[in-house]
Amino acid sequence: MEHGEQGPLDIHQYIALMLDQMAGIAWQKLGLHPDPVTGTTHPDLAQAKVAIDLCGHLAGLIHARLDPADQRQIDNLLNDLRVNYMQRT
């Protein structure tokens, strides 16, 4: 491959992207980030819980493949989401 050219993403990279997107949705459903369409916040804790649980599952699928710094980053993200959820319930 030429310099800077990458092959196709593998499934674990897609899972990492999905985790990032789902975490963003979780923050929105917690009411801490605005909805990108309306620009307003609409907390929905039931949906936030589903999003947070899915983040945990996705993280479990890739955790062992990550370097320690990325593992800590994901662990901290999940902890922050869970703590914020608990504070609101």
mmCIF file as gemmi writes it, N, C-alpha and C atoms, coordinates in Angstrom:
data_model
loop_
_atom_site.group_PDB
_atom_site.id
_atom_site.type_symbol
_atom_site.label_atom_id
_atom_site.label_alt_id
_atom_site.label_comp_id
_atom_site.label_asym_id
_atom_site.label_entity_id
_atom_site.label_seq_id
_atom_site.pdbx_PDB_ins_code
_atom_site.Cartn_x
_atom_site.Cartn_y
_atom_site.Cartn_z
_atom_site.occupancy
_atom_site.B_iso_or_equiv
_atom_site.pdbx_formal_charge
_atom_site.auth_seq_id
_atom_site.auth_asym_id
_atom_site.pdbx_PDB_model_num
ATOM 1 N N . MET Axp A 1 ? 0.831 -1.198 0 1 0 ? 1 A 1
ATOM 2 C CA . MET Axp A 1 ? 0 0 0 1 0 ? 1 A 1
ATOM 3 C C . MET Axp A 1 ? 0.869 1.252 0 1 0 ? 1 A 1
ATOM 4 N N . GLU Axp A 2 ? 0.375 2.269 -0.605 1 0 ? 2 A 1
ATOM 5 C CA . GLU Axp A 2 ? 1.091 3.532 -0.609 1 0 ? 2 A 1
ATOM 6 C C . GLU Axp A 2 ? 1.018 4.161 0.769 1 0 ? 2 A 1
ATOM 7 N N . HIS Axp A 3 ? 1.955 5.044 1.026 1 0 ? 3 A 1
ATOM 8 C CA . HIS Axp A 3 ? 1.976 5.757 2.298 1 0 ? 3 A 1
ATOM 9 C C . HIS Axp A 3 ? 0.647 6.495 2.51 1 0 ? 3 A 1
ATOM 10 N N . GLY Axp A 4 ? 0.054 6.306 3.662 1 0 ? 4 A 1
ATOM 11 C CA . GLY Axp A 4 ? -1.198 6.971 3.981 1 0 ? 4 A 1
ATOM 12 C C . GLY Axp A 4 ? -2.427 6.218 3.522 1 0 ? 4 A 1
ATOM 13 N N . GLU Axp A 5 ? -2.242 5.218 2.673 1 0 ? 5 A 1
ATOM 14 C CA . GLU Axp A 5 ? -3.383 4.432 2.195 1 0 ? 5 A 1
ATOM 15 C C . GLU Axp A 5 ? -3.685 3.336 3.208 1 0 ? 5 A 1
ATOM 16 N N . GLN Axp A 6 ? -4.932 3.165 3.528 1 0 ? 6 A 1
ATOM 17 C CA . GLN Axp A 6 ? -5.336 2.153 4.491 1 0 ? 6 A 1
ATOM 18 C C . GLN Axp A 6 ? -6.245 1.156 3.818 1 0 ? 6 A 1
ATOM 19 N N . GLY Axp A 7 ? -6.216 -0.049 4.356 1 0 ? 7 A 1
ATOM 20 C CA . GLY Axp A 7 ? -7.14 -1.061 3.882 1 0 ? 7 A 1
ATOM 21 C C . GLY Axp A 7 ? -8.505 -0.833 4.497 1 0 ? 7 A 1
ATOM 22 N N . PRO Axp A 8 ? -9.419 -1.728 4.22 1 0 ? 8 A 1
ATOM 23 C CA . PRO Axp A 8 ? -10.762 -1.594 4.791 1 0 ? 8 A 1
ATOM 24 C C . PRO Axp A 8 ? -10.733 -1.755 6.31 1 0 ? 8 A 1
ATOM 25 N N . LEU Axp A 9 ? -11.678 -1.118 6.964 1 0 ? 9 A 1
ATOM 26 C CA . LEU Axp A 9 ? -11.796 -1.254 8.415 1 0 ? 9 A 1
ATOM 27 C C . LEU Axp A 9 ? -12.139 -2.693 8.765 1 0 ? 9 A 1
ATOM 28 N N . ASP Axp A 10 ? -11.585 -3.158 9.885 1 0 ? 10 A 1
ATOM 29 C CA . ASP Axp A 10 ? -12.013 -4.476 10.339 1 0 ? 10 A 1
ATOM 30 C C . ASP Axp A 10 ? -13.193 -4.296 11.291 1 0 ? 10 A 1
ATOM 31 N N . ILE Axp A 11 ? -13.821 -5.375 11.645 1 0 ? 11 A 1
ATOM 32 C CA . ILE Axp A 11 ? -15.062 -5.317 12.435 1 0 ? 11 A 1
ATOM 33 C C . ILE Axp A 11 ? -14.845 -4.625 13.776 1 0 ? 11 A 1
ATOM 34 N N . HIS Axp A 12 ? -13.665 -4.781 14.374 1 0 ? 12 A 1
ATOM 35 C CA . HIS Axp A 12 ? -13.41 -4.159 15.676 1 0 ? 12 A 1
ATOM 36 C C . HIS Axp A 12 ? -13.34 -2.638 15.568 1 0 ? 12 A 1
ATOM 37 N N . GLN Axp A 13 ? -12.868 -2.145 14.438 1 0 ? 13 A 1
ATOM 38 C CA . GLN Axp A 13 ? -12.87 -0.699 14.227 1 0 ? 13 A 1
ATOM 39 C C . GLN Axp A 13 ? -14.298 -0.18 14.048 1 0 ? 13 A 1
ATOM 40 N N . TYR Axp A 14 ? -15.123 -0.942 13.365 1 0 ? 14 A 1
ATOM 41 C CA . TYR Axp A 14 ? -16.538 -0.568 13.246 1 0 ? 14 A 1
ATOM 42 C C . TYR Axp A 14 ? -17.213 -0.565 14.616 1 0 ? 14 A 1
ATOM 43 N N . ILE Axp A 15 ? -16.891 -1.554 15.446 1 0 ? 15 A 1
ATOM 44 C CA . ILE Axp A 15 ? -17.479 -1.614 16.786 1 0 ? 15 A 1
ATOM 45 C C . ILE Axp A 15 ? -17.057 -0.391 17.587 1 0 ? 15 A 1
ATOM 46 N N . ALA Axp A 16 ? -15.792 0.018 17.473 1 0 ? 16 A 1
ATOM 47 C CA . ALA Axp A 16 ? -15.325 1.216 18.178 1 0 ? 16 A 1
ATOM 48 C C . ALA Axp A 16 ? -16.09 2.454 17.712 1 0 ? 16 A 1
ATOM 49 N N . LEU Axp A 17 ? -16.348 2.549 16.413 1 0 ? 17 A 1
ATOM 50 C CA . LEU Axp A 17 ? -17.143 3.67 15.895 1 0 ? 17 A 1
ATOM 51 C C . LEU Axp A 17 ? -18.571 3.626 16.433 1 0 ? 17 A 1
ATOM 52 N N . MET Axp A 18 ? -19.146 2.428 16.47 1 0 ? 18 A 1
ATOM 53 C CA . MET Axp A 18 ? -20.504 2.278 17.003 1 0 ? 18 A 1
ATOM 54 C C . MET Axp A 18 ? -20.546 2.661 18.479 1 0 ? 18 A 1
ATOM 55 N N . LEU Axp A 19 ? -19.523 2.281 19.227 1 0 ? 19 A 1
ATOM 56 C CA . LEU Axp A 19 ? -19.445 2.627 20.643 1 0 ? 19 A 1
ATOM 57 C C . LEU Axp A 19 ? -19.415 4.141 20.815 1 0 ? 19 A 1
ATOM 58 N N . ASP Axp A 20 ? -18.614 4.814 20.016 1 0 ? 20 A 1
ATOM 59 C CA . ASP Axp A 20 ? -18.53 6.267 20.094 1 0 ? 20 A 1
ATOM 60 C C . ASP Axp A 20 ? -19.877 6.916 19.777 1 0 ? 20 A 1
ATOM 61 N N . GLN Axp A 21 ? -20.54 6.433 18.74 1 0 ? 21 A 1
ATOM 62 C CA . GLN Axp A 21 ? -21.849 6.979 18.378 1 0 ? 21 A 1
ATOM 63 C C . GLN Axp A 21 ? -22.889 6.7 19.462 1 0 ? 21 A 1
ATOM 64 N N . MET Axp A 22 ? -22.884 5.494 20.018 1 0 ? 22 A 1
ATOM 65 C CA . MET Axp A 22 ? -23.867 5.149 21.038 1 0 ? 22 A 1
ATOM 66 C C . MET Axp A 22 ? -23.624 5.939 22.319 1 0 ? 22 A 1
ATOM 67 N N . ALA Axp A 23 ? -22.365 6.21 22.64 1 0 ? 23 A 1
ATOM 68 C CA . ALA Axp A 23 ? -22.074 7.035 23.811 1 0 ? 23 A 1
ATOM 69 C C . ALA Axp A 23 ? -22.642 8.442 23.615 1 0 ? 23 A 1
ATOM 70 N N . GLY Axp A 24 ? -22.523 8.978 22.413 1 0 ? 24 A 1
ATOM 71 C CA . GLY Axp A 24 ? -23.112 10.289 22.127 1 0 ? 24 A 1
ATOM 72 C C . GLY Axp A 24 ? -24.619 10.283 22.307 1 0 ? 24 A 1
ATOM 73 N N . ILE Axp A 25 ? -25.25 9.215 21.87 1 0 ? 25 A 1
ATOM 74 C CA . ILE Axp A 25 ? -26.702 9.079 22.044 1 0 ? 25 A 1
ATOM 75 C C . ILE Axp A 25 ? -27.041 8.968 23.522 1 0 ? 25 A 1
ATOM 76 N N . ALA Axp A 26 ? -26.236 8.23 24.269 1 0 ? 26 A 1
ATOM 77 C CA . ALA Axp A 26 ? -26.48 8.091 25.711 1 0 ? 26 A 1
ATOM 78 C C . ALA Axp A 26 ? -26.424 9.452 26.398 1 0 ? 26 A 1
ATOM 79 N N . TRP Axp A 27 ? -25.421 10.269 26.055 1 0 ? 27 A 1
ATOM 80 C CA . TRP Axp A 27 ? -25.339 11.608 26.646 1 0 ? 27 A 1
ATOM 81 C C . TRP Axp A 27 ? -26.573 12.438 26.294 1 0 ? 27 A 1
ATOM 82 N N . GLN Axp A 28 ? -27.057 12.302 25.055 1 0 ? 28 A 1
ATOM 83 C CA . GLN Axp A 28 ? -28.269 13.021 24.655 1 0 ? 28 A 1
ATOM 84 C C . GLN Axp A 28 ? -29.466 12.546 25.46 1 0 ? 28 A 1
ATOM 85 N N . LYS Axp A 29 ? -29.611 11.236 25.613 1 0 ? 29 A 1
ATOM 86 C CA . LYS Axp A 29 ? -30.769 10.687 26.322 1 0 ? 29 A 1
ATOM 87 C C . LYS Axp A 29 ? -30.7 10.976 27.814 1 0 ? 29 A 1
ATOM 88 N N . LEU Axp A 30 ? -29.492 11.21 28.334 1 0 ? 30 A 1
ATOM 89 C CA . LEU Axp A 30 ? -29.373 11.651 29.722 1 0 ? 30 A 1
ATOM 90 C C . LEU Axp A 30 ? -29.771 13.121 29.867 1 0 ? 30 A 1
ATOM 91 N N . GLY Axp A 31 ? -29.91 13.809 28.743 1 0 ? 31 A 1
ATOM 92 C CA . GLY Axp A 31 ? -30.265 15.224 28.771 1 0 ? 31 A 1
ATOM 93 C C . GLY Axp A 31 ? -29.064 16.128 28.964 1 0 ? 31 A 1
ATOM 94 N N . LEU Axp A 32 ? -27.863 15.595 28.748 1 0 ? 32 A 1
ATOM 95 C CA . LEU Axp A 32 ? -26.647 16.372 28.972 1 0 ? 32 A 1
ATOM 96 C C . LEU Axp A 32 ? -26.054 16.947 27.694 1 0 ? 32 A 1
ATOM 97 N N . HIS Axp A 33 ? -26.478 16.435 26.567 1 0 ? 33 A 1
ATOM 98 C CA . HIS Axp A 33 ? -26.086 16.987 25.265 1 0 ? 33 A 1
ATOM 99 C C . HIS Axp A 33 ? -27.359 17.252 24.471 1 0 ? 33 A 1
ATOM 100 N N . PRO Axp A 34 ? -27.368 18.322 23.703 1 0 ? 34 A 1
ATOM 101 C CA . PRO Axp A 34 ? -28.575 18.612 22.918 1 0 ? 34 A 1
ATOM 102 C C . PRO Axp A 34 ? -28.761 17.629 21.768 1 0 ? 34 A 1
ATOM 103 N N . ASP Axp A 35 ? -29.999 17.441 21.404 1 0 ? 35 A 1
ATOM 104 C CA . ASP Axp A 35 ? -30.33 16.644 20.229 1 0 ? 35 A 1
ATOM 105 C C . ASP Axp A 35 ? -29.773 17.373 19.01 1 0 ? 35 A 1
ATOM 106 N N . PRO Axp A 36 ? -29.065 16.68 18.119 1 0 ? 36 A 1
ATOM 107 C CA . PRO Axp A 36 ? -28.464 17.376 16.977 1 0 ? 36 A 1
ATOM 108 C C . PRO Axp A 36 ? -29.487 17.938 15.989 1 0 ? 36 A 1
ATOM 109 N N . VAL Axp A 37 ? -30.691 17.415 15.99 1 0 ? 37 A 1
ATOM 110 C CA . VAL Axp A 37 ? -31.716 17.891 15.059 1 0 ? 37 A 1
ATOM 111 C C . VAL Axp A 37 ? -32.415 19.124 15.612 1 0 ? 37 A 1
ATOM 112 N N . THR Axp A 38 ? -32.845 19.052 16.885 1 0 ? 38 A 1
ATOM 113 C CA . THR Axp A 38 ? -33.623 20.145 17.461 1 0 ? 38 A 1
ATOM 114 C C . THR Axp A 38 ? -32.775 21.17 18.202 1 0 ? 38 A 1
ATOM 115 N N . GLY Axp A 39 ? -31.579 20.764 18.637 1 0 ? 39 A 1
ATOM 116 C CA . GLY Axp A 39 ? -30.734 21.663 19.414 1 0 ? 39 A 1
ATOM 117 C C . GLY Axp A 39 ? -31.173 21.8 20.857 1 0 ? 39 A 1
ATOM 118 N N . THR Axp A 40 ? -32.168 21.017 21.264 1 0 ? 40 A 1
ATOM 119 C CA . THR Axp A 40 ? -32.658 21.068 22.64 1 0 ? 40 A 1
ATOM 120 C C . THR Axp A 40 ? -32.369 19.737 23.333 1 0 ? 40 A 1
ATOM 121 N N . THR Axp A 41 ? -32.499 19.753 24.653 1 0 ? 41 A 1
ATOM 122 C CA . THR Axp A 41 ? -32.296 18.522 25.419 1 0 ? 41 A 1
ATOM 123 C C . THR Axp A 41 ? -33.647 17.918 25.773 1 0 ? 41 A 1
ATOM 124 N N . HIS Axp A 42 ? -33.71 16.612 25.681 1 0 ? 42 A 1
ATOM 125 C CA . HIS Axp A 42 ? -34.92 15.864 26.006 1 0 ? 42 A 1
ATOM 126 C C . HIS Axp A 42 ? -34.514 14.604 26.756 1 0 ? 42 A 1
ATOM 127 N N . PRO Axp A 43 ? -34.36 14.689 28.087 1 0 ? 43 A 1
ATOM 128 C CA . PRO Axp A 43 ? -33.947 13.502 28.831 1 0 ? 43 A 1
ATOM 129 C C . PRO Axp A 43 ? -34.966 12.371 28.698 1 0 ? 43 A 1
ATOM 130 N N . ASP Axp A 44 ? -34.466 11.179 28.511 1 0 ? 44 A 1
ATOM 131 C CA . ASP Axp A 44 ? -35.278 9.964 28.487 1 0 ? 44 A 1
ATOM 132 C C . ASP Axp A 44 ? -34.421 8.878 29.117 1 0 ? 44 A 1
ATOM 133 N N . LEU Axp A 45 ? -34.592 8.695 30.431 1 0 ? 45 A 1
ATOM 134 C CA . LEU Axp A 45 ? -33.707 7.808 31.176 1 0 ? 45 A 1
ATOM 135 C C . LEU Axp A 45 ? -33.848 6.347 30.782 1 0 ? 45 A 1
ATOM 136 N N . ALA Axp A 46 ? -35.027 5.923 30.361 1 0 ? 46 A 1
ATOM 137 C CA . ALA Axp A 46 ? -35.19 4.537 29.919 1 0 ? 46 A 1
ATOM 138 C C . ALA Axp A 46 ? -34.344 4.286 28.67 1 0 ? 46 A 1
ATOM 139 N N . GLN Axp A 47 ? -34.379 5.224 27.734 1 0 ? 47 A 1
ATOM 140 C CA . GLN Axp A 47 ? -33.566 5.076 26.531 1 0 ? 47 A 1
ATOM 141 C C . GLN Axp A 47 ? -32.08 5.258 26.843 1 0 ? 47 A 1
ATOM 142 N N . ALA Axp A 48 ? -31.765 6.135 27.787 1 0 ? 48 A 1
ATOM 143 C CA . ALA Axp A 48 ? -30.368 6.318 28.191 1 0 ? 48 A 1
ATOM 144 C C . ALA Axp A 48 ? -29.799 5.017 28.737 1 0 ? 48 A 1
ATOM 145 N N . LYS Axp A 49 ? -30.584 4.305 29.54 1 0 ? 49 A 1
ATOM 146 C CA . LYS Axp A 49 ? -30.116 3.032 30.107 1 0 ? 49 A 1
ATOM 147 C C . LYS Axp A 49 ? -29.82 2.022 29.016 1 0 ? 49 A 1
ATOM 148 N N . VAL Axp A 50 ? -30.69 1.927 28.025 1 0 ? 50 A 1
ATOM 149 C CA . VAL Axp A 50 ? -30.452 1.002 26.909 1 0 ? 50 A 1
ATOM 150 C C . VAL Axp A 50 ? -29.159 1.384 26.185 1 0 ? 50 A 1
ATOM 151 N N . ALA Axp A 51 ? -28.972 2.666 25.923 1 0 ? 51 A 1
ATOM 152 C CA . ALA Axp A 51 ? -27.77 3.13 25.219 1 0 ? 51 A 1
ATOM 153 C C . ALA Axp A 51 ? -26.512 2.838 26.038 1 0 ? 51 A 1
ATOM 154 N N . ILE Axp A 52 ? -26.572 3.061 27.343 1 0 ? 52 A 1
ATOM 155 C CA . ILE Axp A 52 ? -25.418 2.805 28.21 1 0 ? 52 A 1
ATOM 156 C C . ILE Axp A 52 ? -25.125 1.31 28.278 1 0 ? 52 A 1
ATOM 157 N N . ASP Axp A 53 ? -26.161 0.504 28.405 1 0 ? 53 A 1
ATOM 158 C CA . ASP Axp A 53 ? -25.958 -0.951 28.422 1 0 ? 53 A 1
ATOM 159 C C . ASP Axp A 53 ? -25.337 -1.432 27.116 1 0 ? 53 A 1
ATOM 160 N N . LEU Axp A 54 ? -25.79 -0.877 26.001 1 0 ? 54 A 1
ATOM 161 C CA . LEU Axp A 54 ? -25.225 -1.256 24.709 1 0 ? 54 A 1
ATOM 162 C C . LEU Axp A 54 ? -23.764 -0.82 24.61 1 0 ? 54 A 1
ATOM 163 N N . CYS Axp A 55 ? -23.437 0.349 25.138 1 0 ? 55 A 1
ATOM 164 C CA . CYS Axp A 55 ? -22.037 0.786 25.166 1 0 ? 55 A 1
ATOM 165 C C . CYS Axp A 55 ? -21.18 -0.222 25.928 1 0 ? 55 A 1
ATOM 166 N N . GLY Axp A 56 ? -21.693 -0.692 27.057 1 0 ? 56 A 1
ATOM 167 C CA . GLY Axp A 56 ? -20.956 -1.687 27.835 1 0 ? 56 A 1
ATOM 168 C C . GLY Axp A 56 ? -20.735 -2.967 27.058 1 0 ? 56 A 1
ATOM 169 N N . HIS Axp A 57 ? -21.758 -3.403 26.346 1 0 ? 57 A 1
ATOM 170 C CA . HIS Axp A 57 ? -21.634 -4.628 25.551 1 0 ? 57 A 1
ATOM 171 C C . HIS Axp A 57 ? -20.625 -4.435 24.417 1 0 ? 57 A 1
ATOM 172 N N . LEU Axp A 58 ? -20.724 -3.328 23.706 1 0 ? 58 A 1
ATOM 173 C CA . LEU Axp A 58 ? -19.79 -3.057 22.612 1 0 ? 58 A 1
ATOM 174 C C . LEU Axp A 58 ? -18.355 -2.966 23.132 1 0 ? 58 A 1
ATOM 175 N N . ALA Axp A 59 ? -18.179 -2.317 24.278 1 0 ? 59 A 1
ATOM 176 C CA . ALA Axp A 59 ? -16.841 -2.206 24.861 1 0 ? 59 A 1
ATOM 177 C C . ALA Axp A 59 ? -16.282 -3.584 25.192 1 0 ? 59 A 1
ATOM 178 N N . GLY Axp A 60 ? -17.134 -4.463 25.696 1 0 ? 60 A 1
ATOM 179 C CA . GLY Axp A 60 ? -16.69 -5.811 26.021 1 0 ? 60 A 1
ATOM 180 C C . GLY Axp A 60 ? -16.196 -6.582 24.809 1 0 ? 60 A 1
ATOM 181 N N . LEU Axp A 61 ? -16.737 -6.276 23.656 1 0 ? 61 A 1
ATOM 182 C CA . LEU Axp A 61 ? -16.334 -6.971 22.432 1 0 ? 61 A 1
ATOM 183 C C . LEU Axp A 61 ? -14.941 -6.566 21.946 1 0 ? 61 A 1
ATOM 184 N N . ILE Axp A 62 ? -14.498 -5.361 22.295 1 0 ? 62 A 1
ATOM 185 C CA . ILE Axp A 62 ? -13.208 -4.886 21.782 1 0 ? 62 A 1
ATOM 186 C C . ILE Axp A 62 ? -12.169 -4.647 22.873 1 0 ? 62 A 1
ATOM 187 N N . HIS Axp A 63 ? -12.559 -4.692 24.126 1 0 ? 63 A 1
ATOM 188 C CA . HIS Axp A 63 ? -11.683 -4.299 25.239 1 0 ? 63 A 1
ATOM 189 C C . HIS Axp A 63 ? -10.329 -5.001 25.195 1 0 ? 63 A 1
ATOM 190 N N . ALA Axp A 64 ? -10.307 -6.304 24.998 1 0 ? 64 A 1
ATOM 191 C CA . ALA Axp A 64 ? -9.054 -7.069 25.029 1 0 ? 64 A 1
ATOM 192 C C . ALA Axp A 64 ? -8.11 -6.697 23.886 1 0 ? 64 A 1
ATOM 193 N N . ARG Axp A 65 ? -8.629 -6.136 22.82 1 0 ? 65 A 1
ATOM 194 C CA . ARG Axp A 65 ? -7.802 -5.773 21.659 1 0 ? 65 A 1
ATOM 195 C C . ARG Axp A 65 ? -7.212 -4.37 21.783 1 0 ? 65 A 1
ATOM 196 N N . LEU Axp A 66 ? -7.605 -3.64 22.805 1 0 ? 66 A 1
ATOM 197 C CA . LEU Axp A 66 ? -7.158 -2.255 22.955 1 0 ? 66 A 1
ATOM 198 C C . LEU Axp A 66 ? -5.875 -2.178 23.77 1 0 ? 66 A 1
ATOM 199 N N . ASP Axp A 67 ? -5.112 -1.115 23.537 1 0 ? 67 A 1
ATOM 200 C CA . ASP Axp A 67 ? -3.944 -0.903 24.394 1 0 ? 67 A 1
ATOM 201 C C . ASP Axp A 67 ? -4.442 -0.353 25.734 1 0 ? 67 A 1
ATOM 202 N N . PRO Axp A 68 ? -3.599 -0.415 26.775 1 0 ? 68 A 1
ATOM 203 C CA . PRO Axp A 68 ? -4.045 -0.002 28.117 1 0 ? 68 A 1
ATOM 204 C C . PRO Axp A 68 ? -4.62 1.412 28.181 1 0 ? 68 A 1
ATOM 205 N N . ALA Axp A 69 ? -4.057 2.346 27.433 1 0 ? 69 A 1
ATOM 206 C CA . ALA Axp A 69 ? -4.572 3.726 27.466 1 0 ? 69 A 1
ATOM 207 C C . ALA Axp A 69 ? -5.989 3.789 26.908 1 0 ? 69 A 1
ATOM 208 N N . ASP Axp A 70 ? -6.242 3.092 25.811 1 0 ? 70 A 1
ATOM 209 C CA . ASP Axp A 70 ? -7.591 3.075 25.234 1 0 ? 70 A 1
ATOM 210 C C . ASP Axp A 70 ? -8.564 2.319 26.132 1 0 ? 70 A 1
ATOM 211 N N . GLN Axp A 71 ? -8.093 1.269 26.79 1 0 ? 71 A 1
ATOM 212 C CA . GLN Axp A 71 ? -8.947 0.548 27.738 1 0 ? 71 A 1
ATOM 213 C C . GLN Axp A 71 ? -9.385 1.479 28.862 1 0 ? 71 A 1
ATOM 214 N N . ARG Axp A 72 ? -8.427 2.247 29.408 1 0 ? 72 A 1
ATOM 215 C CA . ARG Axp A 72 ? -8.764 3.196 30.483 1 0 ? 72 A 1
ATOM 216 C C . ARG Axp A 72 ? -9.749 4.248 29.99 1 0 ? 72 A 1
ATOM 217 N N . GLN Axp A 73 ? -9.544 4.733 28.773 1 0 ? 73 A 1
ATOM 218 C CA . GLN Axp A 73 ? -10.442 5.751 28.219 1 0 ? 73 A 1
ATOM 219 C C . GLN Axp A 73 ? -11.87 5.211 28.117 1 0 ? 73 A 1
ATOM 220 N N . ILE Axp A 74 ? -12.026 4.001 27.63 1 0 ? 74 A 1
ATOM 221 C CA . ILE Axp A 74 ? -13.363 3.413 27.511 1 0 ? 74 A 1
ATOM 222 C C . ILE Axp A 74 ? -13.939 3.111 28.887 1 0 ? 74 A 1
ATOM 223 N N . ASP Axp A 75 ? -13.111 2.602 29.8 1 0 ? 75 A 1
ATOM 224 C CA . ASP Axp A 75 ? -13.582 2.347 31.162 1 0 ? 75 A 1
ATOM 225 C C . ASP Axp A 75 ? -14.074 3.637 31.812 1 0 ? 75 A 1
ATOM 226 N N . ASN Axp A 76 ? -13.331 4.727 31.617 1 0 ? 76 A 1
ATOM 227 C CA . ASN Axp A 76 ? -13.734 6.02 32.177 1 0 ? 76 A 1
ATOM 228 C C . ASN Axp A 76 ? -15.027 6.52 31.544 1 0 ? 76 A 1
ATOM 229 N N . LEU Axp A 77 ? -15.158 6.353 30.241 1 0 ? 77 A 1
ATOM 230 C CA . LEU Axp A 77 ? -16.39 6.747 29.549 1 0 ? 77 A 1
ATOM 231 C C . LEU Axp A 77 ? -17.588 6.003 30.126 1 0 ? 77 A 1
ATOM 232 N N . LEU Axp A 78 ? -17.466 4.68 30.245 1 0 ? 78 A 1
ATOM 233 C CA . LEU Axp A 78 ? -18.577 3.887 30.78 1 0 ? 78 A 1
ATOM 234 C C . LEU Axp A 78 ? -18.892 4.287 32.212 1 0 ? 78 A 1
ATOM 235 N N . ASN Axp A 79 ? -17.855 4.514 33.011 1 0 ? 79 A 1
ATOM 236 C CA . ASN Axp A 79 ? -18.072 4.933 34.392 1 0 ? 79 A 1
ATOM 237 C C . ASN Axp A 79 ? -18.797 6.275 34.44 1 0 ? 79 A 1
ATOM 238 N N . ASP Axp A 80 ? -18.369 7.232 33.623 1 0 ? 80 A 1
ATOM 239 C CA . ASP Axp A 80 ? -19.015 8.551 33.593 1 0 ? 80 A 1
ATOM 240 C C . ASP Axp A 80 ? -20.485 8.439 33.184 1 0 ? 80 A 1
ATOM 241 N N . LEU Axp A 81 ? -20.765 7.638 32.166 1 0 ? 81 A 1
ATOM 242 C CA . LEU Axp A 81 ? -22.153 7.452 31.739 1 0 ? 81 A 1
ATOM 243 C C . LEU Axp A 81 ? -22.989 6.844 32.859 1 0 ? 81 A 1
ATOM 244 N N . ARG Axp A 82 ? -22.455 5.813 33.498 1 0 ? 82 A 1
ATOM 245 C CA . ARG Axp A 82 ? -23.207 5.12 34.556 1 0 ? 82 A 1
ATOM 246 C C . ARG Axp A 82 ? -23.428 6.006 35.769 1 0 ? 82 A 1
ATOM 247 N N . VAL Axp A 83 ? -22.417 6.765 36.156 1 0 ? 83 A 1
ATOM 248 C CA . VAL Axp A 83 ? -22.56 7.671 37.302 1 0 ? 83 A 1
ATOM 249 C C . VAL Axp A 83 ? -23.604 8.738 36.994 1 0 ? 83 A 1
ATOM 250 N N . ASN Axp A 84 ? -23.548 9.316 35.814 1 0 ? 84 A 1
ATOM 251 C CA . ASN Axp A 84 ? -24.537 10.332 35.447 1 0 ? 84 A 1
ATOM 252 C C . ASN Axp A 84 ? -25.942 9.751 35.398 1 0 ? 84 A 1
ATOM 253 N N . TYR Axp A 85 ? -26.071 8.521 34.932 1 0 ? 85 A 1
ATOM 254 C CA . TYR Axp A 85 ? -27.384 7.865 34.927 1 0 ? 85 A 1
ATOM 255 C C . TYR Axp A 85 ? -27.88 7.688 36.366 1 0 ? 85 A 1
ATOM 256 N N . MET Axp A 86 ? -27.012 7.187 37.236 1 0 ? 86 A 1
ATOM 257 C CA . MET Axp A 86 ? -27.413 6.946 38.631 1 0 ? 86 A 1
ATOM 258 C C . MET Axp A 86 ? -27.798 8.252 39.332 1 0 ? 86 A 1
ATOM 259 N N . GLN Axp A 87 ? -27.124 9.332 39.022 1 0 ? 87 A 1
ATOM 260 C CA . GLN Axp A 87 ? -27.443 10.622 39.632 1 0 ? 87 A 1
ATOM 261 C C . GLN Axp A 87 ? -28.826 11.118 39.216 1 0 ? 87 A 1
ATOM 262 N N . ARG Axp A 88 ? -29.305 10.652 38.093 1 0 ? 88 A 1
ATOM 263 C CA . ARG Axp A 88 ? -30.591 11.121 37.576 1 0 ? 88 A 1
ATOM 264 C C . ARG Axp A 88 ? -31.753 10.192 37.898 1 0 ? 88 A 1
ATOM 265 N N . THR Axp A 89 ? -31.449 9.034 38.469 1 0 ? 89 A 1
ATOM 266 C CA . THR Axp A 89 ? -32.54 8.098 38.804 1 0 ? 89 A 1
ATOM 267 C C . THR Axp A 89 ? -32.821 8.102 40.284 1 0 ? 89 A 1
